[in-house]
Amino acid sequence: MISWGAPPKSARWSAAFLVLAALALATVAVPWVARAEVADPYSRFYELYVRTVRISSRGVDVCEVLEHLSEVLKLLELGRYGEALEEMGRAEEVLARLEHVAGALVLRVSLAKYGGAAVLASVPLAVYVLLPRVYVYAWYRARRRWVVVSERTRR
């Protein structure tokens, strides 16, 4: 039978035991860290996808980014994580450029949309104000050579 003896009474032995326990826990946690790094490309891919959808909803053409993300997904399925990360870097560059341009594009589209609505809304007012003036001008222009004869001159 194995006898472990009495528990350590000095603080030095307790500290050594705590250090060994911490090392054992750190050794157990290492495989989880490695798994987290493998899962990282997928989370980065998801982040890029969400940013792409957000920009697309603002009216920006994101075809180039989607081509890069499609290639990234193929590489991730094949297990080539290094190449996938490089392709994600290219996709992120294109996405950053589009995000920078998106503000001006949204402003331009909004101005065109609301400017067109303002022009359409002002057409009835312009017709109400200008049509009588145009009609009167055309009427005077067409009848300016008429000679007015009074009743007295006819007799």
C-alpha positions in Angstrom: 0.0 0.0 0.0 1.2 3.5 -0.9 1.4 6.0 1.9 1.5 9.7 0.8 2.6 10.9 4.2 1.5 13.9 6.0 0.5 17.0 4.1 3.2 19.6 3.7 3.5 22.0 6.6 5.7 24.7 5.2 4.6 27.5 3.0 7.4 26.7 0.6 5.8 23.4 -0.3 2.4 25.0 -0.7 3.7 27.6 -3.1 5.5 24.8 -5.1 2.2 22.9 -5.3 0.3 25.9 -6.5 2.9 26.6 -9.2 2.7 23.0 -10.4 -1.1 23.2 -10.5 -0.9 26.4 -12.5 1.4 24.8 -15.0 -0.8 21.8 -15.3 -3.8 24.0 -16.0 -1.8 26.0 -18.6 -0.8 22.8 -20.3 -4.4 21.7 -20.5 -5.5 25.1 -22.0 -2.9 25.1 -24.9 -5.0 22.8 -27.2 -8.0 25.2 -26.8 -5.8 28.2 -27.9 -4.7 26.3 -31.0 -8.4 25.6 -31.8 -9.3 29.2 -31.4 -6.7 30.2 -33.9 -8.0 27.7 -36.4 -11.6 29.1 -35.9 -10.3 32.7 -36.3 -10.5 32.8 -40.1 -14.1 31.9 -40.0 -14.9 34.7 -37.5 -12.9 37.1 -39.6 -14.7 35.9 -42.7 -18.1 36.5 -41.0 -17.0 40.0 -40.0 -16.1 40.8 -43.6 -19.4 39.4 -44.8 -21.4 41.5 -42.4 -19.5 44.6 -43.4 -20.1 43.7 -47.1 -23.8 43.3 -46.5 -23.9 46.7 -44.6 -22.3 48.5 -47.5 -24.4 46.7 -50.1 -27.5 47.9 -48.3 -26.3 51.5 -48.8 -26.3 51.0 -52.6 -22.6 50.3 -53.2 -21.6 47.7 -55.8 -19.8 45.0 -53.8 -19.2 42.4 -56.6 -15.4 42.6 -56.3 -15.6 41.9 -52.6 -18.0 39.0 -53.0 -15.6 37.4 -55.5 -12.8 37.6 -53.0 -15.0 36.2 -50.2 -16.1 33.4 -52.4 -12.5 32.5 -53.0 -11.8 32.7 -49.3 -14.6 30.3 -48.6 -13.3 27.8 -51.1 -9.8 28.0 -49.6 -11.2 27.6 -46.1 -13.1 24.5 -47.1 -9.9 23.1 -48.6 -8.0 23.8 -45.3 -5.6 26.3 -46.8 -5.8 28.8 -44.1 -2.7 30.9 -45.0 -3.9 31.5 -48.5 -7.4 32.2 -47.2 -6.0 34.9 -44.8 -4.1 36.5 -47.7 -7.3 36.6 -49.8 -9.2 38.0 -46.8 -6.5 40.8 -46.6 -7.2 41.7 -50.3 -11.0 41.6 -49.7 -10.5 43.8 -46.7 -8.5 46.4 -48.7 -11.3 46.5 -51.4 -13.9 46.8 -48.6 -12.0 49.6 -46.9 -11.8 51.5 -50.2 -15.6 51.0 -50.8 -16.4 52.1 -47.3 -14.4 55.3 -47.9 -16.3 55.9 -51.2 -19.7 54.9 -49.7 -20.2 58.2 -47.8 -19.9 60.3 -51.0 -21.9 57.8 -53.0 -24.8 57.8 -50.5 -24.8 61.6 -50.5 -24.8 61.8 -54.3 -27.7 59.2 -54.5 -29.6 61.0 -51.8 -29.3 64.4 -53.5 -30.4 62.9 -56.9 -33.4 61.1 -55.3 -34.6 64.1 -53.2 -33.7 66.6 -55.9 -35.9 64.6 -58.4 -38.7 64.5 -55.9 -38.4 68.3 -55.3 -38.6 68.9 -59.1 -41.7 66.7 -59.4 -43.3 68.4 -56.5 -42.7 71.9 -58.0 -44.2 71.1 -61.4 -47.8 71.7 -60.3 -46.9 75.0 -58.7 -44.9 76.1 -61.8 -47.9 75.2 -64.0 -50.3 77.2 -61.7 -48.1 80.3 -61.8 -46.7 80.2 -65.3 -49.5 78.8 -67.5 -51.8 81.8 -67.3 -48.9 84.1 -68.1 -47.8 82.0 -71.1 -51.4 81.8 -72.3 -51.9 85.6 -72.0 -48.6 86.3 -73.8 -49.6 83.9 -76.6 -53.0 85.4 -76.9 -51.6 89.0 -77.2 -49.0 87.8 -79.6 -51.5 86.1 -81.9 -53.9 89.1 -81.9 -51.5 92.1 -82.0 -52.3 92.8 -85.7 -56.0 93.0 -85.2 -57.7 96.2 -85.9 -60.3 97.3 -83.5 -63.3 98.9 -85.2 -65.8 100.8 -83.2 -69.6 100.8 -83.7 -69.6 104.4 -84.8 -67.2 103.8 -87.7 -69.3 101.0 -89.1 -72.4 103.2 -89.8 
